[in-house]
Amino acid sequence: PSTFVVDDATWDRLAMCESSGNWAANTGNGYYGGLQFSLPTWQGYGGAEFAAYPHQATREEQIAIAERLYAARGFQPWPACRAELGLP
């Protein structure tokens, strides 16, 4: 089992890589927020309980959904930044 701990600093590093740390990012690329969720992923992991789109949710709310996604899939949904940051 992995002993890797995902803390707020890890999510902030991932957001810096994904969106230059802009938790309100909406660049028109089909991905939203600091962690660049697709809308189907956001909705599928319960994001709509916070906001219609990820970039409309707070940093803390985006991290809450990211933690659900991570529990299911690890860092696989963020392949480029996973590699760049050396995440498991």
For each residue, the residues with C-beta under 8 A, 3 or more apart:
1:
2: 88
3:
4: 87 88
5: 10
6: 10 11 67 70
7: 10 11
8: 11 12 63
9: 12 13
10: 5 6 7 13 14 87
11: 6 7 8 14 15 34 35 63 66
12: 8 9 15 16 21
13: 9 10 16 17 85
14: 10 11 17 18 35 66 75 78 81 85 87
15: 11 12 18 19 21 22 23 34 35 59
16: 12 13 19 20 21
17: 13 14 78 80 81 84 85
18: 14 15 31 34 35 36 78 81
19: 15 16 22 23 25 33 34 35 36
20: 16 25
21: 12 15 16 34
22: 15 19 25 34
23: 15 19 33 34 55 58 59 62
24: 33 34 55 56
25: 19 20 22 32 33 34 36 55
26: 32 33 53 55
27: 31
28:
29: 36
30: 38 39
31: 18 27 36 37 38
32: 25 26 36 37 38 39 42 53 54 55
33: 19 23 24 25 26 36 37 42 53 54 55 57 62
34: 11 15 18 19 21 22 23 24 25 59 62
35: 11 14 15 18 19 54 62 63 66 78
36: 18 19 25 29 31 32 33 78
37: 31 32 33 41 42 47 54 62 65 66 69
38: 30 31 32 41 42
39: 30 32 42 43 53 54
40: 43 44
41: 37 38 44 45 69 77
42: 32 33 37 38 39 45 47 48 53 54 65
43: 39 40 46 47 48
44: 40 41
45: 41 42 65 68 69 72
46: 43 49 65 68
47: 37 42 43 50 51 54 57 61 62 65
48: 42 43 51 52
49: 46
50: 47 57 58 61 64 65
51: 47 48 54 56 57 61
52: 48 56
53: 26 32 33 39 42 56 57
54: 32 33 35 37 39 42 47 51 57 62 65
55: 23 24 25 26 32 33
56: 24 51 52 53
57: 33 47 50 51 53 54 61 62 65
58: 23 50 61 62
59: 15 23 34 62 63
60: 63 64
61: 47 50 51 57 58 64 65
62: 23 33 34 35 37 47 54 57 58 59 65 66
63: 8 11 35 59 60 66 67
64: 50 60 61 67 68
65: 37 42 45 46 47 50 54 57 61 62 68 69
66: 11 14 35 37 62 63 69 70
67: 6 63 64 70 71
68: 45 46 64 65 71 72
69: 37 41 45 65 66 72 73 77
70: 6 66 67 73 74 75
71: 67 68
72: 45 68 69
73: 69 70 76 77
74: 70 88
75: 14 70 78 82 87 88
76: 73 79 82
77: 41 69 73
78: 14 17 18 35 36 75 81 82 87
79: 76 82 83
80: 17 83 84
81: 14 17 18 78 84 85 87
82: 75 76 78 79 85 87
83: 79 80 86
84: 17 80 81
85: 13 14 17 81 82
86: 83
87: 4 10 14 75 78 81 82
88: 2 4 74 75
